[in-house]
């Protein structure tokens, strides 16, 4: 594997200070009756790396604890 460029930036996620959010979108026929819920995820570890201004060698790696998913929207039982 080649040596990484000297300006490669590497960032680690601080789960205690972070809230990772994901929004799911319904499409097709389901979009008529479904909404697009937003989930908060507290149990997440990972890192991101990239070369500034070029995005060379850009990557994000996350490990998410599924049990930590929390719906952030108000929903009904039918939703």
Backbone bond lengths (Angstrom), bond angles and torsions (degrees), N, CA, C in turn:
res aa  C-N    CA-C-N  psi(-1)  N-CA   C-N-CA  omega(-1)  CA-C   N-CA-C  phi
1 X - - - 1.446 - - 1.527 108.36 -
2 X 1.338 118.37 134.01 1.468 120.44 -178.49 1.529 111.21 -67.80
3 X 1.320 114.87 158.40 1.459 120.49 177.55 1.522 109.79 -66.51
4 X 1.360 117.16 139.45 1.468 118.79 178.02 1.521 110.62 -69.44
5 X 1.329 118.04 149.92 1.459 120.42 178.12 1.530 109.93 -61.82
6 X 1.319 116.05 150.96 1.463 120.69 -176.70 1.529 112.64 -66.72
7 X 1.330 117.93 -20.90 1.459 120.19 -179.15 1.536 112.67 -98.95
8 X 1.326 117.91 16.05 1.457 122.13 176.55 1.529 108.98 -65.86
9 X 1.322 116.99 126.01 1.461 122.22 179.03 1.516 108.66 -99.99
10 X 1.323 116.36 139.22 1.456 122.70 -177.49 1.529 108.08 -129.94
11 X 1.324 116.84 125.33 1.460 122.18 -178.41 1.517 109.51 -124.66
12 X 1.322 116.86 136.07 1.456 123.00 176.84 1.529 108.58 -106.29
13 X 1.314 116.80 137.96 1.458 121.33 179.34 1.521 109.54 -75.81
14 X 1.322 115.57 131.91 1.460 122.62 175.62 1.524 106.81 -99.05
15 X 1.329 117.43 95.99 1.463 121.48 -174.56 1.522 112.43 -61.38
16 X 1.313 118.39 -32.43 1.464 121.27 -179.42 1.526 111.57 -67.07
17 X 1.314 117.49 -25.84 1.455 121.51 -177.89 1.528 112.54 -108.96
18 X 1.332 116.73 9.89 1.458 120.05 -172.18 1.520 112.28 -124.86
19 X 1.315 115.46 154.59 1.457 122.63 168.01 1.520 106.05 -133.97
20 X 1.299 115.29 114.59 1.456 121.89 179.05 1.526 106.47 -92.34
21 X 1.325 117.77 125.94 1.463 120.78 -179.95 1.518 110.61 -117.06
22 X 1.326 114.48 146.40 1.461 122.43 179.31 1.519 107.10 -134.47
23 X 1.322 117.02 136.25 1.451 120.41 176.32 1.520 108.32 -118.05
24 X 1.332 115.08 127.45 1.461 121.29 178.86 1.523 108.43 -94.91
25 X 1.311 116.93 138.76 1.455 121.24 179.98 1.520 109.65 -117.60
26 X 1.335 115.99 130.93 1.456 121.43 175.20 1.522 108.49 -83.80
27 X 1.325 115.66 147.77 1.464 118.95 177.85 1.522 108.94 -137.98
28 X 1.304 115.41 168.89 1.454 120.55 179.58 1.516 111.72 68.08
29 X 1.318 116.37 -146.61 1.464 121.85 -178.31 1.520 110.91 -63.01
30 X 1.325 118.20 -34.20 1.467 121.79 -179.25 1.527 111.90 -62.43
31 X 1.310 118.01 -26.17 1.466 121.57 -177.96 1.526 111.91 -65.89
32 X 1.332 116.85 -22.88 1.465 120.50 -179.37 1.526 110.67 -68.18
33 X 1.332 117.62 -38.14 1.463 121.13 -175.59 1.520 113.23 -109.55
34 X 1.294 118.40 -14.61 1.460 121.70 -176.01 1.523 110.45 -98.05
35 X 1.304 115.29 159.18 1.454 120.14 173.25 1.529 108.21 -110.56
36 X 1.294 117.11 -178.07 1.461 121.80 -178.13 1.529 108.73 -112.80
37 X 1.337 116.80 87.05 1.462 119.69 -174.49 1.529 113.07 -69.46
38 X 1.324 114.43 150.31 1.462 121.06 176.24 1.527 107.64 -111.14
39 X 1.327 116.18 134.11 1.456 122.52 -179.49 1.524 110.02 -115.06
40 X 1.319 116.17 140.37 1.451 122.05 172.03 1.523 108.10 -101.79
41 X 1.311 116.83 141.04 1.468 121.70 -179.04 1.523 107.69 -128.99
42 X 1.324 115.99 117.08 1.468 120.94 -178.68 1.526 112.33 -95.38
43 X 1.315 117.06 -32.38 1.468 121.11 -176.96 1.524 108.85 -91.18
44 X 1.318 115.54 84.20 1.460 121.06 -178.63 1.524 108.94 -137.97
45 X 1.301 115.51 133.49 1.462 121.71 173.81 1.516 107.56 -129.04
46 X 1.307 115.80 152.90 1.448 118.49 178.76 1.509 112.48 160.97
47 X 1.328 113.50 -169.18 1.458 119.49 -178.26 1.526 109.93 -153.91
48 X 1.320 114.62 163.54 1.461 122.61 174.95 1.518 107.54 -133.76
49 X 1.308 115.63 146.92 1.462 120.01 176.17 1.517 109.38 -144.03
50 X 1.330 115.64 150.08 1.465 121.26 177.40 1.513 109.53 -170.74
51 X 1.317 115.45 163.50 1.457 122.59 172.81 1.531 105.88 -98.48
52 X 1.333 118.37 116.95 1.469 120.66 -177.23 1.530 112.33 -54.16
53 X 1.318 114.69 144.73 1.459 124.89 176.10 1.517 114.79 68.04
54 X 1.328 117.76 -1.72 1.455 118.01 176.54 1.525 111.64 -131.51
55 X 1.318 116.43 -23.13 1.458 123.85 -176.69 1.532 112.59 60.73
56 X 1.331 117.02 18.86 1.463 119.61 173.80 1.517 108.50 -64.94
57 X 1.288 115.68 146.48 1.461 123.51 -179.57 1.525 112.18 54.11
58 X 1.322 117.07 32.56 1.464 121.08 179.53 1.514 109.82 -76.56
59 X 1.332 115.72 135.30 1.453 120.84 175.60 1.519 109.70 -158.95
60 X 1.324 114.46 154.35 1.461 122.54 174.56 1.518 106.10 -133.85
61 X 1.324 116.05 132.75 1.461 121.07 177.06 1.519 107.88 -128.78
62 X 1.340 116.09 123.88 1.463 121.72 -178.38 1.517 109.79 -128.56
63 X 1.311 116.06 143.71 1.456 123.08 169.01 1.517 105.90 -121.94
64 X 1.328 115.85 123.58 1.459 121.45 -173.38 1.519 109.44 -116.86
65 X 1.342 115.86 131.71 1.457 121.23 173.06 1.517 108.70 -80.49
66 X 1.324 117.34 108.70 1.462 121.92 -174.02 1.532 111.42 -58.05
67 X 1.317 117.69 -34.52 1.465 120.72 -179.35 1.526 111.93 -64.52
68 X 1.316 118.02 -15.59 1.469 120.55 -178.21 1.526 112.71 -89.77
69 X 1.336 118.86 -2.32 1.466 120.64 177.54 1.523 109.41 -63.51
70 X 1.318 115.48 131.32 1.462 121.89 -177.86 1.515 107.60 -133.94
71 X 1.319 117.14 124.80 1.453 119.51 179.56 1.520 108.85 -71.84
72 X 1.302 117.35 134.04 1.459 122.12 -174.71 1.530 112.28 -102.00
73 X 1.322 117.09 -11.34 1.460 121.66 -178.97 1.517 110.25 -97.66
74 X 1.315 115.70 158.25 1.447 119.47 171.10 1.521 107.28 -80.70
75 X 1.326 115.83 126.70 1.472 120.63 -178.68 1.527 109.00 -133.78
76 X 1.305 114.13 158.80 1.460 119.72 175.47 1.515 108.79 -98.69
77 X 1.337 116.78 169.97 1.467 120.33 179.41 1.529 111.19 -61.51
78 X 1.328 118.17 -33.69 1.463 120.42 -179.94 1.518 111.74 -71.04
79 X 1.346 117.71 -26.00 1.453 120.57 177.45 1.515 109.13 -68.97
